[in-house]
Amino acid sequence: MTRRLRLSVAAQADIVSLLRWTEEHFGAAVRVRYRGVLSAALADLLADPARPGSRSCDELGDGARLYHLRHSRRRAEVARPRHVLVYRIDADGNLAVARVLHDAMDPARHAGGDPLEA
């Protein structure tokens, strides 16, 4: 089965914001590397949504999962990524990413209502 990736509007905005912030504070080269670890994490989840490092997050709704980018850092040149993907597998078997949150944020607070409705 080939899964497709679906990013919510909020997840798309999160990615734009975090990459912009990364470039402003660390430069274009670091932004490119961080984009690489984000891409690696998404590819890893597309291959295996329940891969080691992912975990259930029932307080965000049925089927909600979290995956920290650090679990995919070996595939990119980022020593300490600081973001978490909030996702689930939708009814069609596709990867639905609701948010990309800094790991200091409380997913229940920042994902809001039913964040998995992408």
ChimeraX commands (.cxc) that place a marker at each C-alpha (Angstrom):
marker #1 position 0.00,0.00,0.00 radius 0.5
marker #1 position 1.30,3.41,-0.92 radius 0.5
marker #1 position 0.30,6.03,1.61 radius 0.5
marker #1 position -0.19,9.65,0.71 radius 0.5
marker #1 position 0.74,12.60,2.89 radius 0.5
marker #1 position -1.85,15.17,3.85 radius 0.5
marker #1 position -0.83,18.28,5.79 radius 0.5
marker #1 position -3.50,20.36,7.51 radius 0.5
marker #1 position -3.50,24.10,6.93 radius 0.5
marker #1 position -2.18,24.49,10.48 radius 0.5
marker #1 position 0.68,22.01,9.83 radius 0.5
marker #1 position 1.62,23.85,6.64 radius 0.5
marker #1 position 1.69,27.15,8.56 radius 0.5
marker #1 position 3.76,25.52,11.33 radius 0.5
marker #1 position 6.35,24.36,8.80 radius 0.5
marker #1 position 6.60,27.75,7.10 radius 0.5
marker #1 position 6.94,29.47,10.47 radius 0.5
marker #1 position 9.54,27.10,11.93 radius 0.5
marker #1 position 11.69,27.18,8.79 radius 0.5
marker #1 position 11.50,30.98,8.64 radius 0.5
marker #1 position 12.47,31.24,12.32 radius 0.5
marker #1 position 15.33,28.76,11.81 radius 0.5
marker #1 position 16.73,30.77,8.92 radius 0.5
marker #1 position 16.42,34.07,10.79 radius 0.5
marker #1 position 18.24,32.72,13.85 radius 0.5
marker #1 position 20.68,30.20,12.38 radius 0.5
marker #1 position 21.00,30.91,8.66 radius 0.5
marker #1 position 19.94,29.40,5.35 radius 0.5
marker #1 position 22.21,26.35,5.60 radius 0.5
marker #1 position 20.65,25.28,8.90 radius 0.5
marker #1 position 17.16,25.88,7.48 radius 0.5
marker #1 position 17.98,23.50,4.62 radius 0.5
marker #1 position 19.24,20.85,7.06 radius 0.5
marker #1 position 16.18,21.24,9.29 radius 0.5
marker #1 position 13.91,20.91,6.28 radius 0.5
marker #1 position 15.83,17.70,5.56 radius 0.5
marker #1 position 15.11,16.20,8.99 radius 0.5
marker #1 position 11.46,17.17,8.65 radius 0.5
marker #1 position 11.28,15.49,5.23 radius 0.5
marker #1 position 13.06,12.40,6.61 radius 0.5
marker #1 position 10.57,12.15,9.49 radius 0.5
marker #1 position 7.60,12.41,7.13 radius 0.5
marker #1 position 9.09,9.75,4.84 radius 0.5
marker #1 position 9.77,7.50,7.83 radius 0.5
marker #1 position 6.15,7.82,8.99 radius 0.5
marker #1 position 4.82,7.20,5.50 radius 0.5
marker #1 position 6.79,3.95,5.46 radius 0.5
marker #1 position 5.73,2.92,8.99 radius 0.5
marker #1 position 3.29,5.13,10.94 radius 0.5
marker #1 position 3.78,3.08,14.12 radius 0.5
marker #1 position 7.58,3.09,13.80 radius 0.5
marker #1 position 9.76,3.08,16.91 radius 0.5
marker #1 position 9.65,6.51,18.51 radius 0.5
marker #1 position 6.01,7.18,17.66 radius 0.5
marker #1 position 3.49,7.04,20.46 radius 0.5
marker #1 position -0.24,7.20,21.00 radius 0.5
marker #1 position -1.73,10.45,22.25 radius 0.5
marker #1 position -5.33,9.60,23.08 radius 0.5
marker #1 position -6.00,12.99,24.69 radius 0.5
marker #1 position -5.90,14.46,21.16 radius 0.5
marker #1 position -8.51,12.08,19.82 radius 0.5
marker #1 position -8.90,8.55,18.62 radius 0.5
marker #1 position -5.87,7.38,16.66 radius 0.5
marker #1 position -3.74,10.45,17.41 radius 0.5
marker #1 position 0.01,9.88,17.51 radius 0.5
marker #1 position 3.14,11.92,18.20 radius 0.5
marker #1 position 6.55,11.54,16.57 radius 0.5
marker #1 position 9.59,13.59,17.59 radius 0.5
marker #1 position 11.90,14.55,14.74 radius 0.5
marker #1 position 14.91,13.35,16.77 radius 0.5
marker #1 position 13.98,9.80,15.80 radius 0.5
marker #1 position 14.80,10.62,12.16 radius 0.5
marker #1 position 17.84,12.83,12.73 radius 0.5
marker #1 position 20.29,10.19,11.56 radius 0.5
marker #1 position 18.94,10.67,8.07 radius 0.5
marker #1 position 19.66,14.41,8.17 radius 0.5
marker #1 position 22.42,16.59,9.56 radius 0.5
marker #1 position 20.58,18.00,12.58 radius 0.5
marker #1 position 21.98,17.17,16.00 radius 0.5
marker #1 position 19.03,18.21,18.17 radius 0.5
marker #1 position 15.74,18.76,16.33 radius 0.5
marker #1 position 13.08,20.30,18.56 radius 0.5
marker #1 position 9.75,19.53,16.89 radius 0.5
marker #1 position 7.01,16.92,17.16 radius 0.5
marker #1 position 4.60,15.79,14.46 radius 0.5
marker #1 position 0.98,15.34,15.55 radius 0.5
marker #1 position -0.65,12.88,13.15 radius 0.5
marker #1 position -2.87,9.92,12.50 radius 0.5
marker #1 position -3.64,7.52,9.71 radius 0.5
marker #1 position -6.89,8.68,8.13 radius 0.5
marker #1 position -9.80,6.49,6.98 radius 0.5
marker #1 position -8.14,6.03,3.57 radius 0.5
marker #1 position -4.88,4.83,5.14 radius 0.5
marker #1 position -3.03,8.06,4.42 radius 0.5
marker #1 position -0.79,10.00,6.79 radius 0.5
marker #1 position -2.67,13.07,8.05 radius 0.5
marker #1 position -0.40,15.54,9.85 radius 0.5
marker #1 position -2.37,17.99,11.99 radius 0.5
marker #1 position 0.44,20.06,13.54 radius 0.5
marker #1 position 4.21,20.42,13.77 radius 0.5
marker #1 position 4.85,21.69,17.30 radius 0.5
marker #1 position 7.95,22.72,19.21 radius 0.5
marker #1 position 8.68,20.05,21.79 radius 0.5
marker #1 position 8.25,22.55,24.64 radius 0.5
marker #1 position 4.59,23.04,23.64 radius 0.5
marker #1 position 1.76,21.03,25.16 radius 0.5
marker #1 position 0.11,19.25,22.20 radius 0.5
marker #1 position -3.28,19.13,23.95 radius 0.5
marker #1 position -3.22,22.89,24.39 radius 0.5
marker #1 position -1.82,23.90,21.01 radius 0.5
marker #1 position -3.48,21.35,18.76 radius 0.5
marker #1 position -6.94,22.59,19.87 radius 0.5
marker #1 position -10.39,20.97,19.48 radius 0.5
marker #1 position -10.05,18.13,17.01 radius 0.5
marker #1 position -6.66,18.89,15.49 radius 0.5
marker #1 position -6.66,15.82,13.33 radius 0.5
marker #1 position -9.33,17.12,11.04 radius 0.5
marker #1 position -6.94,18.27,8.34 radius 0.5
marker link #1:1,2 radius 0.2
marker link #1:2,3 radius 0.2
marker link #1:3,4 radius 0.2
marker link #1:4,5 radius 0.2
marker link #1:5,6 radius 0.2
marker link #1:6,7 radius 0.2
marker link #1:7,8 radius 0.2
marker link #1:8,9 radius 0.2
marker link #1:9,10 radius 0.2
marker link #1:10,11 radius 0.2
marker link #1:11,12 radius 0.2
marker link #1:12,13 radius 0.2
marker link #1:13,14 radius 0.2
marker link #1:14,15 radius 0.2
marker link #1:15,16 radius 0.2
marker link #1:16,17 radius 0.2
marker link #1:17,18 radius 0.2
marker link #1:18,19 radius 0.2
marker link #1:19,20 radius 0.2
marker link #1:20,21 radius 0.2
marker link #1:21,22 radius 0.2
marker link #1:22,23 radius 0.2
marker link #1:23,24 radius 0.2
marker link #1:24,25 radius 0.2
marker link #1:25,26 radius 0.2
marker link #1:26,27 radius 0.2
marker link #1:27,28 radius 0.2
marker link #1:28,29 radius 0.2
marker link #1:29,30 radius 0.2
marker link #1:30,31 radius 0.2
marker link #1:31,32 radius 0.2
marker link #1:32,33 radius 0.2
marker link #1:33,34 radius 0.2
marker link #1:34,35 radius 0.2
marker link #1:35,36 radius 0.2
marker link #1:36,37 radius 0.2
marker link #1:37,38 radius 0.2
marker link #1:38,39 radius 0.2
marker link #1:39,40 radius 0.2
marker link #1:40,41 radius 0.2
marker link #1:41,42 radius 0.2
marker link #1:42,43 radius 0.2
marker link #1:43,44 radius 0.2
marker link #1:44,45 radius 0.2
marker link #1:45,46 radius 0.2
marker link #1:46,47 radius 0.2
marker link #1:47,48 radius 0.2
marker link #1:48,49 radius 0.2
marker link #1:49,50 radius 0.2
marker link #1:50,51 radius 0.2
marker link #1:51,52 radius 0.2
marker link #1:52,53 radius 0.2
marker link #1:53,54 radius 0.2
marker link #1:54,55 radius 0.2
marker link #1:55,56 radius 0.2
marker link #1:56,57 radius 0.2
marker link #1:57,58 radius 0.2
marker link #1:58,59 radius 0.2
marker link #1:59,60 radius 0.2
marker link #1:60,61 radius 0.2
marker link #1:61,62 radius 0.2
marker link #1:62,63 radius 0.2
marker link #1:63,64 radius 0.2
marker link #1:64,65 radius 0.2
marker link #1:65,66 radius 0.2
marker link #1:66,67 radius 0.2
marker link #1:67,68 radius 0.2
marker link #1:68,69 radius 0.2
marker link #1:69,70 radius 0.2
marker link #1:70,71 radius 0.2
marker link #1:71,72 radius 0.2
marker link #1:72,73 radius 0.2
marker link #1:73,74 radius 0.2
marker link #1:74,75 radius 0.2
marker link #1:75,76 radius 0.2
marker link #1:76,77 radius 0.2
marker link #1:77,78 radius 0.2
marker link #1:78,79 radius 0.2
marker link #1:79,80 radius 0.2
marker link #1:80,81 radius 0.2
marker link #1:81,82 radius 0.2
marker link #1:82,83 radius 0.2
marker link #1:83,84 radius 0.2
marker link #1:84,85 radius 0.2
marker link #1:85,86 radius 0.2
marker link #1:86,87 radius 0.2
marker link #1:87,88 radius 0.2
marker link #1:88,89 radius 0.2
marker link #1:89,90 radius 0.2
marker link #1:90,91 radius 0.2
marker link #1:91,92 radius 0.2
marker link #1:92,93 radius 0.2
marker link #1:93,94 radius 0.2
marker link #1:94,95 radius 0.2
marker link #1:95,96 radius 0.2
marker link #1:96,97 radius 0.2
marker link #1:97,98 radius 0.2
marker link #1:98,99 radius 0.2
marker link #1:99,100 radius 0.2
marker link #1:100,101 radius 0.2
marker link #1:101,102 radius 0.2
marker link #1:102,103 radius 0.2
marker link #1:103,104 radius 0.2
marker link #1:104,105 radius 0.2
marker link #1:105,106 radius 0.2
marker link #1:106,107 radius 0.2
marker link #1:107,108 radius 0.2
marker link #1:108,109 radius 0.2
marker link #1:109,110 radius 0.2
marker link #1:110,111 radius 0.2
marker link #1:111,112 radius 0.2
marker link #1:112,113 radius 0.2
marker link #1:113,114 radius 0.2
marker link #1:114,115 radius 0.2
marker link #1:115,116 radius 0.2
marker link #1:116,117 radius 0.2
marker link #1:117,118 radius 0.2
view
